[in-house]
Amino acid sequence: MCGSRSDGENEASRRVKTEFLVQMQGVGHDDTGVLVLGATNLPWALDPAIRRRFERRIYISLPEYEARLGMLKKNFQDNPNTLTEDQFQEFAKRTENFSGSDMAILARDAVYEPVRRFQTAKKFKEVNGKYMPCRPGEDGIEGNWMSFPKEKVDIGIISREDIDSALNRTKPSVDSNQLKEYEEFTSTFGQDG
């Protein structure tokens, strides 16, 4: 909606943008606690008139190591897992250039890994009265996941291998060229956050 205006643009679209700019011009002249906040992944595509109406243009960079570590721990806190502090730290290092959204996708994929393993298993073992899928090479009862009553199955818990598997499938959504564009925009028009 706030992209740069151009000659080939639809007249109705131009009028909407112009009205939006007129209305924004009036916001901020009254100190009654109004805060106008905008966010975009493509700041260079904004119309210059929109960009001028925001006093501060702050670049929020990708999460650093500590933030990624916190995200991993938060995403797995409600899911049973065997991860150690060292493993969390290792995965936080391996996810450099991951956005917050990428981290959520990674965690969701890892959480589903035990379910995938359960659905594709051909052999199951009994542990404490519940049936769990066997790991490759383990002996067990042949069957599939529907061979057992649902109250007698245990899908298992998230392990290091599950996150490794998810990490092999999940890649960062931002590349280094895009990061350079953000940094150039910030040095020209904005400030670091």
N, C-alpha and C positions, 0 to 999 in steps of 0.2 A: 504494500500500500504506500510506502514512503520511499520507493525507489526514485531514481533520478527522472525528472520529467524530460520528455523528448518530443520532437516534432511529429513523429509518427504515432504518438499516443492517442488513444481514444479520448474524445472531448469530455465525456462524462467522467472518466477517470481523472482527467486534469482538473475538472471542477471540484471533485471530491478532495483531491490533494490540496487545492487552493483553500477550500473551506477549512480543512484540517489545520493548515498553517495559520489561518486567520484566528481560529479558536485557540490554538496553542499560544499565539502572540499575547492573548489576554491572560493566560495562566501565569502565575508567578509575580504579578504586580500587587498581589494582596497577600499579606503575611498571615493567613488564617490556617496554616498548617497543611497546605496542599503540596504534595510531592509528586512530580511527574517522573516516572522511571521508564526507560525504554531499554530493550535488549535486542541484539541482532548478532547473527553469526557472520554477516557480510557488511561490516560498517562502511566499506568503500563504495557500496551500491546505494547508500542513502543519498537522497537529494540534499544538496548543500544547504538549502533553506531549513530543512529538518535538523541537520547537524548543528546549525547555528543556534537553534532554539534550546539546545541542551548545554547548560553551563559547563558541565564536566563530561568528558568522554573517557571512561576508565576501561582499560584493558584488563580483563580477568584471565590470567594465564591458566594453562593446564595444571591440574593438581600436582604438587611436588611429592617427593617420597613420603613425608610424614602424613600428608593428606590421603595419599593412596593407601598407606598402611591402615589409617583410621577407617577408610571406606571398606577395605577388605574385612576388618574385624567387625564392623557394624553390619555388613551384609551377611556374615556367617554367624552372628551371635544367636540367632533364633533357630539355627539349623544344626543338628548334632553333627559334630565333625571331630576328626582326630588331629587337627592341625596344631602345631607347636608355634611358639613365638618366633623361633628361627625360620620356620616355613612361611609364616605371614610376612616376615621381613624379606625373605627371598622373593616372594611373589610381588611384593611392593616394588622391589628393584626391577623385576622383569617386566613391569607394566609401565615403564617410562613412555611418555607421549600418549598415554590413555587419558581420555576425558572422563568426567564423572559418569556420563552415560555409558561409555565403554566399560567402566568398572562394574556398573550395575548389570550390563549384559554378560560379562564374564562370570559374575557371581551367580546369576540366574542359570546360566548354562552349566556351571559346576554343580549347582543344587539338583539339576535334573539328571546328572550323570548316573547316580545310583538307580534311578528309575529306568533309564535306558539299559543299564547292565542287567537289571532284574527282568525286563521284557525280552531281552535277547538271550538270556541264559538257557543252556540246555541241561545243566546239572545243578542240583541244589543240595545243600547240607543242612542238617538239623542242629540248631544251636539254642539251648534253653527252651525247647519245645516249639521253636519257630523255624521256618525254612528260609534260608538265605541263598542267593546265587553263589555258586562256587567260582573262585578265581580260576583263570586258565591253569590247567595242570592238576587241579584238585579233584579228588574222587568224590562222587556224590550220587544222589538219586536222579536218574534221568527223568526229564519231563519239561514242561514249560510253566510259565507263571500262572496259568489257569488251572494247573493240576492240583493246587492246594487251596483249602478254604481260606478266605481272606483274613480271618482272624488268626491264622497260623503262619502268616508270612511276615517277614521283616525285610524291608527294602535295603536296609543298611545305612551307614552314615558316610558323610563326605570325607574323602581322604585326599592326601596329597596328589595321588594319581588322577583323581577326578578334576582337580584344578589344573594339573598339567594338561590333561586332555582338553579341557575347555580353553586353556590358553593357546593351545595349538590351533584351535578353530577361530578364536577371537583376535582380531587385529585392531590397532588404533585407527580411529576414523579421521584423524588429522595427520597430514604428512608435514615434513619439514619445510616444504615450499609454502604451504599455507601459513605456517607459523611465522615465516619471514614476512608475508603480506601483513599479518596482524601487527608485527613489530614495526614495520614501515609506517602503517597507518597511525599507530600510537605515537611514533616519533614525530609525525607531521601534525596530527590533529588532537592527540589525547594525552593521557597520563597513565602510568602503571597503577594497578589496584592493589 
